[in-house]
Amino acid sequence: MIIDRWTLDVPLAWDRWNVHLSVAAGLALLGGLYVYLGGLRSAPRHVASFVGALVVLFLALNGPLHNLSDSYLFSAHMAQHLLLTLVFPPLLLYGTPAWVVRPLLGPRWIMAVARVATRPLMAAIIFSAPIVIWHVPVLYEAALRHHNLHIVQHLVFLSTAVIMWWPVLSPIPELPRAQHLVQLLYLFLLGIPMSVTGALITLSDSVLYPFYATAPRVGGLSPLDDQQIGGLLMWVLGGLMLWIVMTVIWFRWSFWDARGDAERAVPLDAYGVGGSGPGTGRN
C-alpha cells in the first residue's frame, strides 16, 4: 500500500508494511537515471551493488523500521541513520561507474566545489559536523515533530555521507581516492566524533528526546533503555562498521604492497573504466 505517512493524525502501526510515495518516486528517479546514463553496462558486481543500495534505502525509509523510528523507538531511528550513512553510500559509490557520474559533475563550478569537498579533511568535516549538530536535543526533537525538517535531516545525512565515503570509494579518477594509508587514518579519525556523540547519549542518566519519552512503548523498553540502546548502536556498531572497512582496506593495501604498487594509486578498473593500469592517486 502506497501512502503519505504525514497525512495521518495517528502513528502507523510499527509492524505494517507501507510504501511512501516520495520515497518510491526518489528511488525510481535514481534508478532511472542510472539506467539512462548506462549504468547497466557496468560489471555485474557493480550493478548488484547499486541495486543493493536502492534496496537498503527502500527498507530504511519504508515499512516497520521507518514506522518504528518515526513514532516509537529512538534505537530504531539510530539504526535507520546507520543504514543511511554507513551502508547506502558505499554501496551506491561502488556500484556507480565513472561514465554515470561525469555528466552530473559536468559544470565547471560543480567540479571545482567537488575537488575541495571530497578531500579527506573537508569530507570528514562535512560529514561529522551535521551528525553532531543534528543530535543536539532541540534540533533532533524539531526534526521529529516537523515533517519538512525531518526530510531535510535525512537529505543532509545522505548527501554528506556520500561525500564522506568519496575518498575511499570515488567512482572517477578526476576526484581520486586517497592513498590506502590515508584512508585508514581518515576512517579512524572519522569514527571519533560519532563515537563520542554515541557515548554521551548512552551514558546520559535522563531521556534527552521528549518525543520518545511519550511515544507508545514497544518490546517493553523504557524510554531510557531505548535511548541507551540507540546510543550504543551509534557508539559501538557504527565504530565497528568503520573498523570492518578499515580491515578490508588494510588487506587490500598489503596485497598491492606485495606487488610493489600500493602507493601508485587505485587501478582504473576500480572506477569502472576498464584497463589494468593505475589511476591517479591523491597525496
C-alpha positions as CSV (number, residue, x, y, z in Angstrom):
1,M,0.0,0.0,0.0
2,I,1.4,3.4,-1.0
3,I,0.6,6.2,1.4
4,D,1.7,9.5,2.6
5,R,2.5,8.9,6.3
6,W,2.2,12.5,7.2
7,T,-1.5,12.9,6.1
8,L,-2.4,10.7,9.1
9,D,-3.2,12.0,12.6
10,V,-2.1,8.8,14.4
11,P,1.2,6.9,14.1
12,L,1.2,3.9,11.8
13,A,1.3,0.5,13.4
14,W,5.0,-0.3,13.7
15,D,4.6,-3.8,12.1
16,R,2.8,-2.6,9.0
17,W,4.4,-2.5,5.6
18,N,3.8,0.8,3.9
19,V,5.5,2.3,0.8
20,H,5.8,6.1,1.0
21,L,5.1,7.9,-2.3
22,S,8.0,10.3,-2.0
23,V,10.5,7.5,-1.3
24,A,9.2,5.4,-4.2
25,A,9.5,8.4,-6.6
26,G,13.0,9.2,-5.4
27,L,14.1,5.6,-5.9
28,A,12.5,5.4,-9.3
29,L,14.3,8.7,-10.3
30,L,17.7,7.4,-9.0
31,G,17.3,4.0,-10.7
32,G,16.0,5.6,-13.9
33,L,19.0,8.0,-14.1
34,Y,21.4,5.0,-13.6
35,V,19.8,3.1,-16.5
36,Y,19.6,6.2,-18.7
37,L,23.3,7.0,-18.3
38,G,24.4,3.5,-19.0
39,G,25.0,2.1,-15.5
40,L,23.8,-1.4,-16.6
41,R,26.9,-1.6,-18.8
42,S,29.0,-2.0,-15.6
43,A,30.3,-5.3,-14.3
44,P,27.6,-7.4,-12.7
45,R,29.1,-6.9,-9.2
46,H,28.8,-3.1,-9.6
47,V,25.2,-3.3,-10.8
48,A,24.4,-5.6,-7.9
49,S,26.0,-3.1,-5.5
50,F,23.8,-0.3,-6.9
51,V,20.7,-2.4,-6.7
52,G,21.7,-3.2,-3.1
53,A,21.9,0.5,-2.3
54,L,18.4,1.0,-3.6
55,V,17.1,-1.9,-1.5
56,V,18.8,-0.6,1.6
57,L,17.2,2.9,1.0
58,F,13.8,1.3,0.4
59,L,14.0,-0.8,3.6
60,A,15.3,2.1,5.7
61,L,12.6,4.6,4.7
62,N,9.6,2.3,4.4
63,G,7.8,-0.4,6.4
64,P,8.5,-1.4,10.0
65,L,11.9,0.2,10.5
66,H,10.6,3.6,9.3
67,N,7.4,3.4,11.4
68,L,9.4,2.4,14.5
69,S,11.9,5.2,14.0
70,D,9.3,7.9,13.3
71,S,6.8,7.1,16.0
72,Y,8.1,4.6,18.6
73,L,11.8,4.0,19.2
74,F,14.9,6.1,19.3
75,S,17.0,3.0,18.8
76,A,15.2,2.2,15.6
77,H,15.8,5.8,14.4
78,M,19.5,5.3,15.1
79,A,19.6,2.0,13.2
80,Q,17.9,3.8,10.3
81,H,20.5,6.6,10.3
82,L,23.3,4.0,10.3
83,L,21.8,2.4,7.2
84,L,21.5,5.8,5.5
85,T,25.1,6.9,6.3
86,L,27.2,3.8,6.6
87,V,25.6,1.2,4.3
88,F,23.7,3.0,1.5
89,P,26.5,5.4,0.4
90,P,29.4,2.8,-0.1
91,L,27.1,0.5,-2.0
92,L,26.0,3.4,-4.2
93,L,29.5,4.6,-4.9
94,Y,30.9,1.2,-5.5
95,G,28.0,0.4,-7.9
96,T,28.2,3.6,-9.9
97,P,30.7,3.7,-12.8
98,A,32.6,6.8,-13.9
99,W,30.5,7.4,-17.0
100,V,27.4,7.8,-14.9
101,V,29.0,10.3,-12.5
102,R,30.8,12.5,-15.0
103,P,27.7,14.1,-16.6
104,L,26.5,15.0,-13.1
105,L,29.8,16.8,-12.4
106,G,29.9,18.5,-15.8
107,P,29.6,22.2,-14.9
108,R,33.0,23.6,-14.0
109,W,31.8,25.1,-10.8
110,I,30.4,21.8,-9.6
111,M,33.7,20.1,-10.3
112,A,35.6,22.9,-8.6
113,V,33.5,22.5,-5.4
114,A,33.7,18.7,-5.6
115,R,37.5,18.9,-5.7
116,V,37.5,20.7,-2.4
117,A,34.7,18.9,-0.7
118,T,36.0,15.4,-1.4
119,R,39.4,15.9,0.1
120,P,39.7,13.7,3.2
121,L,39.8,16.6,5.8
122,M,37.0,18.6,4.3
123,A,34.9,15.4,3.7
124,A,35.3,14.5,7.3
125,I,34.2,17.9,8.5
126,I,31.2,18.0,6.1
127,F,30.0,14.6,7.4
128,S,30.9,14.9,11.1
129,A,29.5,18.4,11.8
130,P,25.9,17.6,10.8
131,I,26.0,14.3,12.7
132,V,26.9,16.0,15.9
133,I,24.7,19.1,15.4
134,W,21.6,17.2,14.5
135,H,21.8,15.1,17.7
136,V,21.5,18.2,19.9
137,P,18.2,17.6,21.6
138,V,16.4,20.7,20.4
139,L,17.2,20.1,16.8
140,Y,16.6,16.3,16.9
141,E,13.3,17.0,18.6
142,A,12.3,19.6,16.0
143,A,13.0,17.1,13.2
144,L,10.8,14.5,14.8
145,R,7.9,16.9,15.1
146,H,8.1,18.7,11.7
147,H,7.9,16.6,8.6
148,N,9.7,19.0,6.3
149,L,12.6,19.4,8.7
150,H,12.8,15.6,9.0
151,I,13.2,15.3,5.3
152,V,16.0,17.9,5.3
153,Q,17.7,16.0,8.1
154,H,17.7,12.7,6.0
155,L,18.8,14.5,2.9
156,V,21.7,16.1,4.8
157,F,22.7,12.7,6.2
158,L,22.5,11.1,2.8
159,S,24.4,13.8,0.9
160,T,27.1,14.3,3.4
161,A,27.6,10.6,3.9
162,V,28.2,10.2,0.1
163,I,30.8,12.9,0.3
164,M,32.4,11.2,3.4
165,W,32.8,7.9,1.5
166,W,34.2,9.6,-1.6
167,P,37.9,9.5,-0.5
168,V,37.5,5.7,0.0
169,L,35.3,4.8,-3.0
170,S,35.4,7.6,-5.5
171,P,33.9,6.4,-8.9
172,I,36.1,8.8,-11.0
173,P,39.9,9.3,-11.3
174,E,39.3,13.0,-11.7
175,L,38.3,13.1,-8.0
176,P,40.6,10.3,-6.9
177,R,40.6,8.1,-3.9
178,A,43.0,8.8,-1.1
179,Q,46.1,6.6,-0.7
180,H,45.5,3.5,1.4
181,L,47.3,4.7,4.5
182,V,45.5,8.0,4.3
183,Q,42.2,6.1,4.1
184,L,43.0,4.1,7.2
185,L,43.8,7.2,9.2
186,Y,40.8,9.1,7.7
187,L,38.3,6.4,8.8
188,F,39.9,6.0,12.2
189,L,39.6,9.7,13.0
190,L,36.2,9.9,11.4
191,G,34.8,7.5,14.0
192,I,35.8,9.7,16.9
193,P,33.0,12.3,16.7
194,M,30.4,9.7,16.1
195,S,31.7,7.5,19.0
196,V,31.8,10.5,21.4
197,T,28.2,11.5,20.4
198,G,27.0,7.9,20.8
199,A,28.8,7.6,24.2
200,L,27.2,10.8,25.5
201,I,23.8,9.6,24.5
202,T,24.4,6.2,26.1
203,L,25.8,7.4,29.3
204,S,23.1,10.1,29.9
205,D,21.0,9.4,33.0
206,S,18.0,11.2,31.6
207,V,15.9,11.0,28.5
208,L,17.3,13.5,26.0
209,Y,14.4,13.5,23.5
210,P,11.0,14.1,25.0
211,F,9.3,12.8,21.8
212,Y,10.3,9.3,22.6
213,A,9.6,9.6,26.3
214,T,5.9,10.0,25.4
215,A,5.9,7.6,22.4
216,P,4.0,4.3,22.6
217,R,6.2,1.6,24.1
218,V,7.4,-1.4,22.0
219,G,9.0,-4.5,23.4
220,G,8.7,-3.4,27.0
221,L,11.6,-0.9,26.6
222,S,11.6,2.1,28.8
223,P,12.5,5.4,27.2
224,L,15.9,5.4,28.9
225,D,16.7,1.8,27.9
226,D,15.7,2.6,24.3
227,Q,17.9,5.7,24.3
228,Q,20.9,3.7,25.7
229,I,20.4,1.0,23.0
230,G,20.3,3.7,20.3
231,G,23.5,5.4,21.7
232,L,25.3,2.0,21.8
233,L,24.3,1.4,18.1
234,M,26.0,4.7,17.2
235,W,28.9,4.3,19.5
236,V,29.7,0.6,19.1
237,L,28.1,-0.7,15.9
238,G,28.9,2.4,13.9
239,G,32.5,2.2,15.0
240,L,32.6,-1.5,14.3
241,M,31.4,-0.9,10.7
242,L,34.2,1.6,10.1
243,W,36.7,-0.9,11.6
244,I,35.5,-3.6,9.2
245,V,36.1,-1.3,6.2
246,M,39.5,-0.4,7.6
247,T,40.3,-4.1,7.8
248,V,39.4,-4.6,4.2
249,I,41.5,-1.6,3.2
250,W,44.4,-2.9,5.2
251,F,44.4,-6.3,3.4
252,R,44.0,-4.7,0.0
253,W,46.9,-2.4,0.8
254,S,49.0,-5.3,1.9
255,F,48.2,-7.2,-1.3
256,W,49.2,-4.3,-3.5
257,D,52.3,-3.6,-1.4
258,A,53.4,-7.1,-2.1
259,R,53.2,-6.3,-5.8
260,G,55.1,-3.1,-5.3
261,D,52.3,-0.7,-6.3
262,A,50.4,0.0,-3.1
263,E,51.1,3.8,-3.3
264,R,51.0,4.2,-7.1
265,A,47.2,4.6,-7.0
266,V,44.0,2.8,-7.5
267,P,43.7,0.6,-10.6
268,L,41.4,2.2,-13.2
269,D,39.1,-0.8,-13.2
270,A,38.2,0.2,-9.6
271,Y,36.5,3.2,-11.2
272,G,34.6,1.1,-13.7
273,V,36.5,2.5,-16.7
274,G,38.4,-0.7,-17.6
275,G,42.1,-1.2,-18.1
276,S,44.7,-2.6,-15.9
277,G,46.9,0.4,-15.4
278,P,46.9,2.5,-12.3
279,G,44.8,5.6,-11.9
280,T,45.8,8.9,-10.3
281,G,46.3,8.9,-6.6
282,R,45.9,11.7,-4.1
283,N,48.5,12.7,-1.6
